[in-house]
Amino acid sequence: MAHPLNLIIVEDNLADAELLQRQLRRAGFNPTAVRVEREETLRAALRQPVDIVLSDFDMPQFNGLRALEIVRAVSSEIPFILVSGTMGEDIAVEAMKKGASDYLLKDRLARLGQAITAALMQARARKERQALETAIADTEARYRSIFENASEGIFQLDGDHRLLIANPALARMFGWESAGAMTASVADFGQLLCKEDAGRTRLLDTLRSQRSLQGVEVCGTRKDGSSIWLSLNARLIGSPDGSRHVDGTVEDISAKKALESQLLRAQRLESVGRLAGGVAHDINNILVPVLMGAGMLRAKTDDPEQQALLDTMEASARRGAAIVKQLLQFSRGASGARVAIKPAALVKDMCDIMRETFPKNITVRSELASQDLAVVGDPTQLHQILMNLCVNARDAMHDGGELRIGVREISADPTTKIAAGIQPRSGQYVALSVGDSGCGISPEHLETIFDPFFTTKELGHGTGLGLSTVLGITRSHGGFIQIETAVGRGTTFTVAFPLGAAPDPVRTETAPPVKATGRSDLVLVVDDEAPVRTVVHRVLVAAGYRCIDASDGAEGVSRFVEHMHEVRLVITDVMMPNMDGVGLLRAVRALDPEVPVVATSGAGGPQKLEALRALGVSGMLQKPFSKDDLLQTVARHIVERIPSGTPAT
């Protein structure tokens, strides 16, 4: 079967052109030929599909070399064969150099079919090779693009862990300006991948035995010496010559590790908070008899030594109560009255206190950008924040220095970097800052300074609750904390709260003290702690009251029913087994809506306290309370119960 062949014959002799076509038919081709004699007709013919061009060398209009130039200007792939009656060897060589596929003499056309077949095969091979080269170049370009633009670091190491190949992401990750600079300067990439010798040895042993590493987390070292957390994938590859190299990728997971650290810290804080809430009730119940017993004993002795001992007992009990309160503030942000506050006034008061009480080698300076900035919060708790931070600053300046307390307005948004607290929304904040020129905080301690009971102070010089309390209060106010510190160059804590409206002038009135002596009024005391019941009973009886006790809410209801017409006041604990204070109050209110009820709490949950208020509890007495606290509360509520016209004694 004849093979179709589209060709151009550049020939001024029609007979010679027909001779070429007859010879092609004999060689097994079915030619479709276009004969041209001038340059313009050749260019026109080249616009159509062409398999090959046959050209005479010497023609009136132009010659074969010119025809070759025109064909090559259009395509370098179209086979071109010179066919001439007379053509010297030098011309043939020149034509081949310029891209001719072959040349023939007209008296030797028997080789025409073979020459065309060879030229077509060569053209096809060139085309396939060029297509392959193009595909390879495209593939290399794609892989190069992936390599250059990958967010992960890509590397290859030789058998001695020298860095052979690095992509730009790897260089940026480790702090080099370019991949070339990194490969030129890194002698042992293993030391950058894992800073600890023992960990690096384990990695290499695992890679040798398993020949691959998948998602291994390592702590590496940047060019500047700072740490970077990485997720490492690597594969050990052997070459036919016996050498080995390592291909691998690394991903910067420092942000992920920081979030994990914050989560773990939050879980630790939550655990401590739960523990604090659980033990606060018991500890406060333990402290009640101590405080009240010391008050009773004080009235029975005038001995200075015994009075001093009682002072120590009371001070220790109150210190324990303060620690429990700090724990509760840390764990759930103790609630208090929220009012509009001007922090500048708090700072002025704090500066006056610090100047009076701190060592004279510490200079106290206030930095008030504005007197009118306001926040909505609990004044006592904000005062506690400043106090805790100032005490820490004082302790950081062993040889004296400068303490700076300031107020200013700042802007924040969800991208603002914080050390602790609630990630801010976009808006304006009031920043309270406490800065010192002391020893600074070492980097290894920055992760744990807000943990409860963490302290770098000597035993007996701190509870480790100062900063955890600051954090609890800050969170409860919707604020955040920032830290600037350098070892040997001081520390500045910035506590920011949402900007609030300026406060209105508020008049406060202090309730006059009530005469705390009884008139044989009957008081029902309900508490599951026997020591608390006992000491409260004795204090009330000593003050002239009558007292009956109950160990839980159910027994309290029973005792109230027995003495309902005599009971002038009910004092009940909030948290008790069987029936708690809320259940007792419901039952008492159903029997007598008017009788005063005072609730005592060591660490009652917010829901229970709200339920008590909703039921109309007459007053709250926070444990641990002193003898005077108890008697003032009892006297105040019994006085309020006296009918109109009844004389008070």
HELIX and SHEET records of a PDB file:
HELIX    1   1 LEU A   14  ARG A   26  1                                  13    
HELIX    2   2 GLU A   39  ALA A   45  1                                   7    
HELIX    3   3 GLY A   64  VAL A   74  1                                  11    
HELIX    4   4 GLU A   89  LYS A   97  1                                   9    
HELIX    5   5 LYS A  106  ARG A  111  5                                   6    
HELIX    6   6 LEU A  112  ASN A  149  1                                  38    
HELIX    7   7 PRO A  168  PHE A  174  1                                   7    
HELIX    8   8 ALA A  179  SER A  185  1                                   7    
HELIX    9   9 PHE A  189  LEU A  193  1                                   5    
HELIX   10  10 ASP A  197  GLN A  210  1                                  14    
HELIX   11  11 SER A  254  ARG A  298  1                                  45    
HELIX   12  12 PRO A  304  ARG A  332  1                                  29    
HELIX   13  13 PRO A  343  THR A  357  1                                  15    
HELIX   14  14 PRO A  379  ALA A  396  1                                  18    
HELIX   15  15 PRO A  443  LEU A  446  1                                   4    
HELIX   16  16 GLY A  466  SER A  476  1                                  11    
HELIX   17  17 ALA A  530  ALA A  542  1                                  13    
HELIX   18  18 GLY A  553  GLU A  562  1                                  10    
HELIX   19  19 GLY A  581  LEU A  591  1                                  11    
HELIX   20  20 PRO A  606  ALA A  614  1                                   9    
HELIX   21  21 LYS A  627  ARG A  641  1                                  15    
SHEET    1   A 5 PHE A  29  VAL A  36  0                                        
SHEET    2   A 5 HIS A   3  VAL A  10  1                                        
SHEET    3   A 5 ILE A  52  SER A  55  1                                        
SHEET    4   A 5 PHE A  80  SER A  84  1                                        
SHEET    5   A 5 ASP A 102  LEU A 105  1                                        
SHEET    1   B 5 LEU A 163  ALA A 166  0                                        
SHEET    2   B 5 GLY A 153  LEU A 157 -1                                        
SHEET    3   B 5 ARG A 244  ASP A 252 -1                                        
SHEET    4   B 5 SER A 227  GLY A 238 -1                                        
SHEET    5   B 5 SER A 212  THR A 221 -1                                        
SHEET    1   C 2 VAL A 339  ILE A 341  0                                        
SHEET    2   C 2 VAL A 375  GLY A 377 -1                                        
SHEET    1   D 6 ILE A 362  LEU A 368  0                                        
SHEET    2   D 6 GLY A 401  ALA A 412  1                                        
SHEET    3   D 6 GLY A 427  ASP A 436 -1                                        
SHEET    4   D 6 GLY A 490  PRO A 498 -1                                        
SHEET    5   D 6 PHE A 480  ALA A 486 -1                                        
SHEET    6   D 6 ALA A 420  GLY A 421 -1                                        
SHEET    1   E 5 ARG A 546  ALA A 550  0                                        
SHEET    2   E 5 LEU A 522  VAL A 526  1                                        
SHEET    3   E 5 VAL A 567  ASP A 573  1                                        
SHEET    4   E 5 VAL A 597  SER A 601  1                                        
SHEET    5   E 5 GLY A 619  GLN A 622  1                                        
END                                                                             
